[in-house]
Amino acid sequence: MSRTLGGTELKRLHRDWRRRTEGRLGLLLDGVQNPFNVGAILRTAAAFSVDHLWLVGAPSPSDVKVQKTALGSQRFCTWTFHDSSTDAVTAARAAGYRVVGVELAEGARPLHELDLSGAVCLAVGHEDRGLSKELLVACDALGYIPQLGRIGSLNVSTATAIACYEARRATWTSVDGPAG
């Protein structure tokens, strides 16, 4: 019979996966306005060890509504605010990241087919409009999450979680399971 892992076992499991993970991961939020989405994205960022977030037109991580869904995870994240997506891309590139837009757009490829190794900053956009036109042009690559059902798109926080998982999964050095 299986049982859930205890605190020490969870710490050991997460430590083992951190050791197998290569590359750096960043997030650029381009006009994500719903504070609950920003909070959920911060929680995802903390879970996947995102190094930095570049925020354009997003509520502050210290906003009460953001904190409601972040549940304290923002203390594990660093972020900077930018006036434009172009400024944010410039800052991400200056930090050594390639910028990959996550968007259902012309020329985008399935996310799992993209090279997500090294330092990658995933850019996600506004809840209704997606990535801004200037960011679409500025991205080094565009990827999308293949969907099989009748719904045409995902909530931005859900899409961000899937994209972060795929970026990390693509760089894991082993799939043998945790050592120890």
KOLFIMAR-822973 format. One record per residue (C-alpha): residue number from 1; residue in one letter; y, z, x. Coordinates in Angstrom, 2 decimals. Layout:
# KOLFIMAR-822973
  nr rest       Y       Z       X
 NUM    A       Y       Z       X
...
***
This chain:
# KOLFIMAR-822973
  nr rest       Y       Z       X
   1    M    0.00    0.00    0.00
   2    S    3.51   -0.81    1.30
   3    R    6.46    1.53    1.40
   4    T   10.14    1.08    2.09
   5    L   11.33    1.72    5.62
   6    G   13.04    4.98    6.48
   7    G   16.34    5.35    8.35
   8    T   14.89    5.34   11.87
   9    E   12.61    2.41   11.08
  10    L   15.53    0.43    9.65
  11    K   17.63    1.07   12.75
  12    R   14.75   -0.08   14.95
  13    L   14.20   -3.21   12.82
  14    H   17.90   -4.17   12.91
  15    R   18.10   -3.50   16.66
  16    D   15.12   -5.79   17.26
  17    W   16.73   -8.61   15.28
  18    R   20.07   -8.14   17.07
  19    R   18.24   -8.62   20.37
  20    R   16.81  -11.94   19.14
  21    T   20.13  -13.25   17.93
  22    E   22.14  -15.54   20.17
  23    G   25.58  -17.02   19.73
  24    R   28.75  -15.73   18.13
  25    L   29.64  -16.04   14.47
  26    G   33.10  -16.03   12.92
  27    L   34.44  -16.61    9.41
  28    L   37.60  -18.33    8.26
  29    L   38.60  -17.56    4.66
  30    D   40.90  -20.35    3.45
  31    G   42.60  -19.18    0.28
  32    V   39.80  -16.96   -1.04
  33    Q   41.87  -14.97   -3.53
  34    N   39.55  -12.78   -5.57
  35    P   39.49   -9.33   -3.95
  36    F   35.91   -8.71   -5.09
  37    N   34.80  -11.92   -3.35
  38    V   36.64  -10.86   -0.18
  39    G   34.93   -7.46   -0.35
  40    A   31.50   -9.04   -0.76
  41    I   32.23  -11.39    2.15
  42    L   33.24   -8.43    4.34
  43    R   29.96   -6.72    3.51
  44    T   28.07   -9.90    4.42
  45    A   30.12  -10.20    7.63
  46    A   29.15   -6.67    8.64
  47    A   25.48   -7.30    7.80
  48    F   25.32  -10.47    9.91
  49    S   27.43   -9.09   12.77
  50    V   30.30  -11.53   12.32
  51    D   32.61  -11.12   15.31
  52    H   35.94  -11.88   13.62
  53    L   37.48  -13.10   10.37
  54    W   40.55  -15.33   10.17
  55    L   42.23  -14.84    6.78
  56    V   44.57  -17.32    5.10
  57    G   45.96  -16.39    1.69
  58    A   43.33  -13.69    1.15
  59    P   43.84  -10.11   -0.04
  60    S   43.89   -7.49    2.69
  61    P   40.60   -5.78    3.52
  62    S   42.49   -2.51    2.90
  63    D   43.18   -3.50   -0.74
  64    V   41.58   -1.04   -3.19
  65    K   39.73   -3.81   -5.07
  66    V   38.41   -5.31   -1.83
  67    Q   37.18   -1.89   -0.75
  68    K   35.33   -1.46   -4.03
  69    T   32.83   -4.20   -3.11
  70    A   33.08   -3.88    0.69
  71    L   31.82   -0.29    0.37
  72    G   33.20    0.73    3.75
  73    S   31.76   -2.24    5.62
  74    Q   35.26   -3.41    6.60
  75    R   35.24   -0.71    9.29
  76    F   32.70   -2.88   11.16
  77    C   34.87   -6.02   10.96
  78    T   37.94   -7.29   12.75
  79    W   40.35   -9.75   11.19
  80    T   43.71  -11.42   11.59
  81    F   46.00  -12.91    8.97
  82    H   47.40  -16.42    9.36
  83    D   50.11  -18.29    7.48
  84    S   48.18  -21.55    7.36
  85    S   44.65  -22.83    7.77
  86    T   45.86  -24.91   10.72
  87    D   47.03  -21.73   12.48
  88    A   43.69  -20.06   11.73
  89    V   41.70  -23.01   13.13
  90    T   43.86  -22.99   16.26
  91    A   43.21  -19.26   16.70
  92    A   39.45  -19.65   16.16
  93    R   39.29  -22.48   18.68
  94    A   41.37  -20.48   21.17
  95    A   38.71  -17.77   20.84
  96    G   36.06  -20.37   21.77
  97    Y   34.66  -21.23   18.33
  98    R   33.72  -24.56   16.79
  99    V   34.84  -24.64   13.15
 100    V   32.25  -25.71   10.56
 101    G   33.51  -26.08    7.01
 102    V   31.11  -25.12    4.24
 103    E   32.02  -27.53    1.47
 104    L   30.58  -30.08   -0.91
 105    A   32.60  -32.90    0.60
 106    E   32.27  -36.51    1.64
 107    G   30.61  -36.70    5.04
 108    A   29.14  -33.20    4.86
 109    R   25.53  -32.74    5.97
 110    P   23.02  -30.14    4.82
 111    L   23.89  -26.93    6.66
 112    H   20.39  -26.58    8.11
 113    E   20.77  -29.96    9.85
 114    L   23.92  -28.96   11.74
 115    D   24.01  -27.51   15.25
 116    L   25.01  -23.90   14.61
 117    S   24.31  -22.68   18.16
 118    G   26.90  -21.12   20.43
 119    A   30.13  -19.83   18.95
 120    V   30.52  -21.05   15.37
 121    C   33.21  -20.16   12.85
 122    L   32.18  -20.93    9.28
 123    A   35.13  -21.84    7.06
 124    V   34.94  -21.18    3.31
 125    G   37.56  -21.96    0.71
 126    H   39.24  -21.07   -2.53
 127    E   37.03  -20.14   -5.48
 128    D   37.96  -23.26   -7.50
 129    R   39.52  -25.75   -5.07
 130    G   37.39  -25.15   -1.98
 131    L   38.74  -25.86    1.49
 132    S   42.31  -27.11    1.75
 133    K   42.84  -30.74    2.70
 134    E   44.29  -29.81    6.07
 135    L   41.28  -27.65    6.88
 136    L   38.80  -30.35    5.80
 137    V   40.40  -32.66    8.35
 138    A   40.59  -29.97   11.06
 139    C   36.91  -28.94   10.91
 140    D   34.61  -29.97   13.74
 141    A   31.82  -30.50   11.21
 142    L   31.20  -30.12    7.49
 143    G   28.05  -28.70    5.97
 144    Y   26.85  -27.94    2.49
 145    I   24.13  -25.80    0.96
 146    P   21.57  -28.00   -0.84
 147    Q   21.11  -26.91   -4.45
 148    L   18.28  -27.90   -6.72
 149    G   19.36  -26.69  -10.13
 150    R   21.88  -27.89  -12.65
 151    I   24.75  -25.74  -11.41
 152    G   26.96  -27.74   -9.08
 153    S   28.31  -24.99   -6.86
 154    L   27.93  -21.37   -5.82
 155    N   30.31  -18.42   -5.88
 156    V   32.17  -18.33   -2.55
 157    S   30.76  -14.94   -1.56
 158    T   27.21  -16.09   -2.34
 159    A   27.72  -19.34   -0.41
 160    T   29.15  -17.38    2.53
 161    A   26.11  -15.10    2.61
 162    I   23.72  -18.07    2.60
 163    A   25.74  -19.87    5.29
 164    C   25.85  -16.76    7.51
 165    Y   22.11  -16.31    7.12
 166    E   21.49  -19.95    8.05
 167    A   23.78  -19.74   11.08
 168    R   21.96  -16.65   12.33
 169    R   18.48  -17.95   11.42
 170    A   19.09  -21.14   13.38
 171    T   19.64  -19.15   16.59
 172    W   16.91  -16.52   16.35
 173    T   14.78  -16.63   19.46
 174    S   11.53  -15.59   17.80
 175    V    9.97  -15.48   14.36
 176    D    7.03  -13.26   15.35
 177    G    8.41  -10.21   13.56
 178    P    9.93   -7.08   14.99
 179    A    8.59   -5.71   18.24
 180    G    7.75   -2.14   18.56
***
